[in-house]
Amino acid sequence: MFKKIIQKRLEDYVRKYFRKHPEVKLVVVTGSVGKTSTKRAIATLLSTRYRVALHEGNHNTDMSVPLAILGVEYPALDKLKNPFAWLSIFAAARKRINQPTGVDVIVQELGSDKPGDIAAFGKYMRPYIGVVTAVTAEHMEFFKTMDVVAEEELTAANFSEIAIINRDDVDGGYAKYLINSNVDTYGTTGLAEYRFEEEDFALETGYKGQVITPEFDQSIQATIKVVGEHSLRPAMGAVAVAVKLGLTIDEIAKGLGLIRAVPGRMNLLRGIDDTIIIDDTYNSSPVAASSALQTLYSLQVPQRVVILGSMNELGESSEGEHQKLGALCDASLLSWVVTVGDDAEKYLAPAARARGCQVKSFKSAIDAGGFVRSVVEPGAAILAKGSQNGGYVEEAVKVLCVLSEEDELVRQSADWMRVKNAFFSKF
């Protein structure tokens, strides 16, 4: 009951905020994967003209979203059930409503763990633009089927004035769940209305090419410093949002040049012995993992090594999805496949061995990193991919990267390190 009272009060504050400040545009980002990278890309582009607010963390759940929108700090865990702590939060929210905004656009990520979570946000917000990044397997113990996932993620498109959808990672068959007719698409294929056409790529500078949009007669020449073709899609989602909000060709080109990888999401790091590390350890899913693997294959290096952690939240599909990923491991392109976690060892590793790969499995990411350090050659490329809870593959990266790069790793706060130290003490 206490939580419901708090939740209702927070939602009312958001309604009052937008009634008081109708000039502020709300852009929401939802989807199975790619939300944070897309959120950051949108904010980067829009910042070339507008004052943009976004929460750098993942405050995308029922109680944290209203506070993130209002720019009020979420309470510490030990104060969540303290009524007096909430009184000061309510006071801060009222102050935010009644003072000048200092912001033109709010970019907010929306998360979903179970059916109905996204619809709950639509009860108190009416975004100007809703971006859907992907429909892929997530929390399948609750969603059960991909159609339920699709209906959930596309809900945000339906309660937004304008819907912008990733054409590459949202199957066209899911359009049956769209009731909003004001829809545009983005991506890196010719099917998308807002798309990137690659001309050149270099690890040092990223992708050079042209951006195609329906609104501009000429293409936008751009250089985007990311790695992996799928890493271009958040940038194209940002382009679509930027065009809808009136940015010029020059402003968009400038913003695209400022985009950088988010820590733990296809982020290039310098490793020991002049190695290259693709740090994609924030989270893992079948689509994201296979895309990252294809990126590793595309690099012209003397050796390739992949560290693959178990993919969480797949429910009954876990066995099959891990086997499919293992089957994508190519012995002619990989020197080693190193797995972390039970499902990766049980299902992914045998499938990779069946393809002729050298495979080594570990319970601990730290041990996995130590092994890779012992077999990696100078100038090699290492891909590290894993899910958040129970894997923590970023700790393998910590063993392999040069010391100055450790600040780029995910989940390094004191709170997270306490959690991880307790986890790794079991091995």
C-alpha positions as CSV (number, residue, x, y, z in Angstrom):
1,M,0.0,0.0,0.0
2,F,2.8,2.4,0.9
3,K,4.5,1.9,-2.5
4,K,1.2,2.4,-4.3
5,I,0.7,5.7,-2.5
6,I,4.2,6.9,-3.4
7,Q,3.9,5.7,-7.0
8,K,0.6,7.6,-7.5
9,R,2.1,10.8,-6.0
10,L,5.1,10.6,-8.3
11,E,3.0,10.1,-11.4
12,D,0.8,13.1,-10.4
13,Y,4.0,15.2,-10.2
14,V,4.9,14.2,-13.8
15,R,1.5,15.1,-15.1
16,K,1.7,18.5,-13.3
17,Y,5.2,19.1,-14.7
18,F,4.1,18.7,-18.3
19,R,0.9,20.8,-17.7
20,K,3.1,23.5,-16.3
21,H,5.8,23.2,-19.0
22,P,4.1,22.1,-22.2
23,E,7.0,23.4,-24.2
24,V,9.3,20.6,-22.9
25,K,9.4,17.7,-25.3
26,L,9.5,14.2,-23.9
27,V,11.3,11.5,-25.9
28,V,11.1,7.9,-24.6
29,V,13.2,4.9,-25.6
30,T,12.1,1.4,-25.1
31,G,13.1,-2.0,-26.6
32,S,14.6,-5.4,-25.7
33,V,18.2,-4.2,-26.3
34,G,20.0,-1.0,-27.3
35,K,18.1,1.4,-25.1
36,T,20.9,3.1,-23.3
37,S,23.1,3.5,-26.5
38,T,20.1,5.0,-28.3
39,K,19.2,7.3,-25.4
40,R,22.8,8.6,-25.3
41,A,23.0,9.0,-29.1
42,I,19.7,11.0,-29.1
43,A,20.9,13.3,-26.3
44,T,24.2,13.8,-28.1
45,L,22.6,14.9,-31.4
46,L,19.9,17.1,-29.8
47,S,22.5,18.8,-27.6
48,T,23.8,20.6,-30.7
49,R,20.7,22.8,-30.5
50,Y,18.7,22.1,-27.4
51,R,19.1,21.9,-23.6
52,V,18.7,18.1,-23.0
53,A,18.1,16.2,-19.8
54,L,18.6,12.5,-19.3
55,H,19.6,10.2,-16.5
56,E,22.9,8.6,-17.2
57,G,22.0,5.5,-15.3
58,N,19.3,2.9,-15.9
59,H,16.5,4.5,-13.8
60,N,13.8,3.0,-16.1
61,T,11.4,1.2,-13.7
62,D,8.0,2.2,-12.3
63,M,9.2,4.3,-9.3
64,S,12.5,5.6,-10.8
65,V,11.2,6.9,-14.1
66,P,9.1,9.7,-12.7
67,L,12.0,11.0,-10.6
68,A,14.4,10.7,-13.6
69,I,12.0,12.8,-15.7
70,L,11.7,15.4,-13.0
71,G,15.5,15.4,-12.4
72,V,15.1,14.4,-8.7
73,E,17.6,12.0,-7.2
74,Y,16.3,8.5,-6.5
75,P,16.6,7.6,-2.8
76,A,19.1,5.1,-1.5
77,L,17.9,1.6,-1.0
78,D,17.9,1.9,2.8
79,K,15.6,4.9,2.6
80,L,13.0,3.5,0.2
81,K,10.6,2.5,3.0
82,N,11.2,5.6,5.1
83,P,8.2,8.0,4.8
84,F,10.3,11.0,6.0
85,A,12.8,10.5,3.2
86,W,10.0,10.6,0.7
87,L,8.7,13.9,2.1
88,S,12.0,15.6,1.1
89,I,11.8,14.0,-2.3
90,F,8.2,15.2,-2.8
91,A,9.4,18.7,-1.9
92,A,12.1,18.5,-4.5
93,A,9.6,17.4,-7.1
94,R,7.2,20.3,-6.3
95,K,10.1,22.7,-6.6
96,R,11.1,21.3,-10.0
97,I,7.5,21.7,-11.2
98,N,7.3,25.4,-10.1
99,Q,10.7,26.6,-11.2
100,P,12.0,27.4,-14.7
101,T,12.8,24.2,-16.4
102,G,16.2,24.9,-17.8
103,V,15.6,22.1,-20.3
104,D,14.0,21.8,-23.8
105,V,14.0,18.0,-24.3
106,I,13.9,15.1,-21.8
107,V,15.1,11.8,-23.1
108,Q,13.9,8.9,-20.9
109,E,14.5,5.2,-21.1
110,L,11.6,2.8,-20.2
111,G,12.3,-0.7,-19.1
112,S,10.1,-3.8,-18.9
113,D,10.5,-6.9,-16.9
114,K,7.0,-8.4,-17.4
115,P,3.8,-7.8,-19.5
116,G,2.1,-4.5,-18.7
117,D,5.1,-2.6,-17.4
118,I,5.3,-0.3,-20.5
119,A,1.5,0.3,-20.5
120,A,1.8,1.6,-16.9
121,F,4.0,4.4,-18.1
122,G,1.4,5.5,-20.6
123,K,-1.1,6.2,-17.9
124,Y,0.6,9.3,-16.9
125,M,2.8,10.4,-19.8
126,R,2.2,11.4,-23.4
127,P,5.6,11.5,-25.1
128,Y,6.2,13.5,-28.2
129,I,8.4,10.7,-29.7
130,G,8.6,7.1,-28.7
131,V,11.6,5.1,-30.0
132,V,11.5,1.3,-30.1
133,T,15.0,-0.1,-30.4
134,A,14.4,-3.9,-30.8
135,V,12.1,-6.8,-30.2
136,T,14.3,-9.8,-29.1
137,A,14.1,-12.4,-26.4
138,E,14.0,-10.9,-22.9
139,H,12.7,-12.0,-19.5
140,M,11.1,-15.0,-21.3
141,E,10.2,-16.6,-18.0
142,F,7.5,-13.9,-17.8
143,F,6.8,-13.1,-21.5
144,K,6.8,-16.7,-22.7
145,T,6.5,-15.8,-26.5
146,M,8.0,-13.3,-28.8
147,D,4.6,-11.9,-29.7
148,V,4.0,-11.0,-26.1
149,V,7.5,-9.2,-26.1
150,A,6.6,-7.4,-29.3
151,E,3.2,-6.2,-28.0
152,E,4.9,-5.0,-24.8
153,E,7.7,-3.0,-26.4
154,L,5.4,-1.5,-29.1
155,T,3.1,-0.2,-26.5
156,A,5.3,2.9,-26.1
157,A,4.9,3.6,-29.8
158,N,1.2,3.6,-29.4
159,F,1.0,6.1,-26.6
160,S,3.5,8.5,-28.2
161,E,2.5,11.2,-30.7
162,I,5.3,10.0,-33.1
163,A,6.7,6.5,-33.2
164,I,10.2,5.7,-34.5
165,I,11.0,2.0,-34.8
166,N,14.2,0.1,-35.6
167,R,13.4,-1.6,-38.9
168,D,16.4,-3.9,-38.7
169,D,15.7,-5.3,-35.2
170,V,11.9,-5.2,-35.1
171,D,10.3,-7.8,-37.4
172,G,7.8,-6.3,-39.8
173,G,5.2,-8.9,-38.8
174,Y,4.9,-7.2,-35.4
175,A,3.3,-4.2,-37.1
176,K,0.0,-5.8,-36.2
177,Y,0.5,-4.5,-32.7
178,L,0.8,-0.9,-33.8
179,I,-2.3,1.4,-33.6
180,N,-0.3,4.6,-34.1
181,S,-0.3,5.5,-37.8
182,N,2.4,8.2,-37.3
183,V,5.4,5.8,-37.7
184,D,8.8,6.1,-39.2
185,T,11.7,3.6,-39.3
186,Y,15.4,3.7,-38.9
187,G,18.3,1.3,-39.4
188,T,21.2,0.4,-41.6
189,T,19.4,-1.5,-44.4
190,G,17.5,-0.1,-47.4
191,L,14.2,-1.0,-45.7
192,A,14.6,1.9,-43.3
193,E,13.6,5.5,-44.0
194,Y,16.4,6.9,-41.9
195,R,19.5,4.9,-42.7
196,F,23.2,4.9,-43.0
197,E,25.0,3.9,-46.2
198,E,28.6,2.9,-45.4
199,E,31.5,4.0,-47.5
200,D,34.5,3.1,-45.4
201,F,35.5,1.8,-41.9
202,A,38.6,2.1,-39.8
203,L,39.0,1.1,-36.1
204,E,40.6,4.4,-35.4
205,T,37.9,6.6,-36.9
206,G,34.8,4.4,-37.2
207,Y,32.4,4.5,-40.1
208,K,32.4,7.0,-42.9
209,G,29.3,7.3,-45.1
210,Q,26.1,9.1,-45.8
211,V,22.8,9.3,-43.9
212,I,19.6,9.2,-45.9
213,T,16.4,10.9,-44.6
214,P,13.0,11.5,-46.2
215,E,13.0,15.2,-45.4
216,F,16.3,16.3,-46.9
217,D,17.0,16.3,-50.6
218,Q,20.7,15.7,-50.0
219,S,22.4,13.0,-47.9
220,I,24.2,13.9,-44.8
221,Q,27.9,13.1,-44.9
222,A,29.0,11.8,-41.5
223,T,31.7,9.9,-39.6
224,I,30.5,7.9,-36.6
225,K,33.2,6.5,-34.3
226,V,31.7,3.2,-33.3
227,V,32.5,-0.4,-34.0
228,G,30.0,-2.9,-35.3
229,E,27.3,-2.3,-38.0
230,H,24.6,-2.8,-35.3
231,S,26.2,0.0,-33.3
232,L,25.2,2.4,-36.1
233,R,21.5,1.8,-35.5
234,P,21.3,3.9,-32.3
235,A,22.8,6.7,-34.2
236,M,20.2,6.4,-37.0
237,G,17.4,6.4,-34.4
238,A,18.9,9.6,-33.1
239,V,18.9,11.1,-36.6
240,A,15.2,10.4,-36.9
241,V,14.5,12.1,-33.6
242,A,16.7,15.0,-34.5
243,V,15.0,15.6,-37.8
244,K,11.5,15.5,-36.2
245,L,12.7,18.1,-33.7
246,G,14.0,20.4,-36.5
247,L,17.7,20.0,-36.5
248,T,19.6,21.0,-39.7
249,I,21.9,18.9,-41.8
250,D,25.0,20.6,-40.3
251,E,23.7,20.1,-36.7
252,I,23.1,16.5,-37.3
253,A,26.5,15.9,-38.9
254,K,28.1,17.6,-36.0
255,G,26.2,15.5,-33.5
256,L,27.0,12.3,-35.3
257,G,30.7,13.1,-35.0
258,L,30.4,13.4,-31.3
259,I,28.8,10.0,-30.7
260,R,31.0,7.5,-28.7
261,A,30.4,4.0,-27.5
262,V,28.8,3.7,-24.1
263,P,30.9,1.8,-21.5
264,G,30.2,-2.0,-21.7
265,R,28.5,-1.6,-25.1
266,M,30.8,-2.4,-28.0
267,N,33.4,-0.1,-26.5
268,L,36.9,-0.4,-27.9
269,L,39.6,-0.7,-25.2
270,R,43.4,-1.0,-25.3
271,G,44.6,-4.4,-24.1
272,I,47.9,-5.9,-23.0
273,D,50.5,-6.5,-25.8
274,D,48.8,-4.1,-28.2
275,T,45.6,-6.2,-28.2
276,I,42.2,-4.7,-29.0
277,I,39.3,-5.5,-26.7
278,I,35.7,-5.1,-27.7
279,D,34.0,-4.6,-24.4
280,D,30.4,-5.6,-24.7
281,T,29.9,-6.8,-21.2
282,Y,27.0,-4.7,-20.0
283,N,24.4,-7.4,-21.0
284,S,23.9,-10.1,-23.5
285,S,21.1,-11.5,-25.7
286,P,21.1,-13.8,-28.7
287,V,20.8,-11.0,-31.3
288,A,23.4,-8.7,-29.6
289,A,25.8,-11.6,-29.1
290,S,25.6,-12.8,-32.7
291,S,26.1,-9.2,-34.0
292,A,29.1,-8.7,-31.8
293,L,30.6,-12.0,-33.0
294,Q,30.2,-10.9,-36.6
295,T,32.0,-7.7,-35.8
296,L,34.9,-9.6,-34.3
297,Y,35.1,-11.7,-37.5
298,S,35.3,-8.6,-39.6
299,L,38.5,-7.3,-38.0
300,Q,41.8,-8.0,-39.8
301,V,44.0,-9.1,-36.9
302,P,46.5,-12.0,-36.3
303,Q,44.3,-13.7,-33.7
304,R,40.7,-13.6,-32.5
305,V,39.5,-14.7,-29.1
306,V,35.9,-14.5,-27.8
307,I,34.7,-14.6,-24.2
308,L,31.0,-15.5,-24.1
309,G,29.1,-15.4,-20.8
310,S,25.8,-17.1,-20.2
311,M,22.8,-15.2,-21.6
312,N,20.2,-14.6,-18.8
313,E,16.5,-14.1,-18.9
314,L,15.8,-16.6,-21.8
315,G,13.6,-18.9,-19.8
316,E,12.8,-22.2,-21.6
317,S,14.6,-20.9,-24.8
318,S,18.0,-20.8,-23.0
319,E,19.3,-24.1,-24.2
320,G,18.4,-23.5,-27.9
321,E,19.7,-19.9,-28.0
322,H,23.0,-20.9,-26.4
323,Q,23.4,-23.7,-28.9
324,K,22.7,-21.4,-31.8
325,L,25.3,-18.9,-30.6
326,G,27.8,-21.8,-30.2
327,A,27.1,-22.9,-33.7
328,L,28.1,-19.4,-35.0
329,C,31.6,-19.9,-33.5
330,D,33.9,-20.5,-36.5
331,A,37.1,-22.4,-35.9
332,S,38.7,-20.8,-39.0
333,L,38.2,-17.3,-37.5
334,L,38.6,-18.0,-33.8
335,S,41.6,-19.2,-31.9
336,W,39.7,-19.7,-28.7
337,V,36.1,-19.7,-27.5
338,V,36.1,-19.1,-23.7
339,T,32.8,-19.4,-21.8
340,V,31.7,-18.1,-18.5
341,G,28.7,-19.5,-16.5
342,D,26.7,-22.6,-16.4
343,D,24.4,-22.3,-19.4
344,A,27.3,-21.2,-21.7
345,E,29.3,-24.2,-20.5
346,K,26.4,-26.7,-20.8
347,Y,24.9,-25.6,-24.1
348,L,27.2,-23.1,-26.0
349,A,30.5,-24.9,-25.4
350,P,29.5,-28.2,-26.9
351,A,28.0,-26.5,-30.0
352,A,31.3,-24.5,-30.5
353,R,33.4,-27.7,-30.1
354,A,31.2,-29.4,-32.8
355,R,32.3,-26.6,-35.1
356,G,35.9,-27.5,-34.5
357,C,36.7,-24.7,-32.0
358,Q,39.1,-24.8,-29.1
359,V,36.9,-24.2,-26.1
360,K,37.7,-23.5,-22.5
361,S,34.9,-23.0,-19.9
362,F,35.0,-21.3,-16.5
363,K,32.6,-20.5,-13.6
364,S,34.5,-17.3,-12.8
365,A,35.1,-14.4,-15.3
366,I,38.3,-13.6,-13.4
367,D,39.6,-17.1,-14.2
368,A,38.5,-16.7,-17.8
369,G,40.4,-13.5,-18.1
370,G,43.5,-15.1,-16.7
371,F,43.3,-17.9,-19.2
372,V,42.9,-15.6,-22.1
373,R,45.8,-13.5,-20.9
374,S,48.0,-16.7,-21.1
375,V,47.0,-17.6,-24.7
376,V,46.5,-14.2,-26.4
377,E,49.0,-13.1,-29.0
378,P,50.3,-9.5,-29.6
379,G,47.9,-7.5,-31.8
380,A,44.9,-9.9,-31.2
381,A,41.3,-8.9,-31.0
382,I,39.3,-10.0,-28.0
383,L,35.5,-9.8,-27.8
384,A,34.0,-10.0,-24.3
385,K,30.2,-10.5,-24.0
386,G,28.1,-11.4,-21.0
387,S,24.9,-10.7,-19.0
388,Q,24.7,-8.6,-16.0
389,N,23.8,-10.8,-13.1
390,G,25.9,-13.9,-12.3
391,G,28.5,-13.4,-15.0
392,Y,30.2,-10.1,-14.6
393,V,32.4,-10.6,-17.7
394,E,33.8,-7.1,-17.3
395,E,36.0,-8.6,-14.6
396,A,37.7,-10.7,-17.3
397,V,38.2,-7.5,-19.3
398,K,39.9,-5.9,-16.2
399,V,42.5,-8.7,-16.3
400,L,43.2,-8.0,-20.0
401,C,43.0,-4.2,-20.5
402,V,45.7,-1.7,-19.7
403,L,45.3,0.0,-16.3
404,S,44.3,3.3,-17.7
405,E,41.2,1.7,-19.4
406,E,39.7,0.4,-16.2
407,D,37.7,3.6,-15.8
408,E,35.7,2.6,-18.9
409,L,34.4,-0.7,-17.4
410,V,30.8,-1.1,-16.2
411,R,29.7,-1.9,-12.7
412,Q,32.8,-0.6,-10.8
413,S,31.1,1.4,-8.1
414,A,31.7,0.4,-4.4
415,D,28.2,-1.1,-4.2
416,W,28.7,-3.2,-7.3
417,M,32.2,-4.3,-6.2
418,R,30.7,-5.6,-2.9
419,V,28.2,-7.6,-4.8
420,K,30.8,-9.0,-7.1
421,N,33.3,-9.8,-4.4
422,A,30.6,-11.9,-2.7
423,F,29.8,-13.6,-5.9
424,F,33.4,-14.4,-6.8
425,S,34.2,-15.6,-3.3
426,K,32.2,-18.7,-4.1
427,F,34.7,-20.0,-6.6
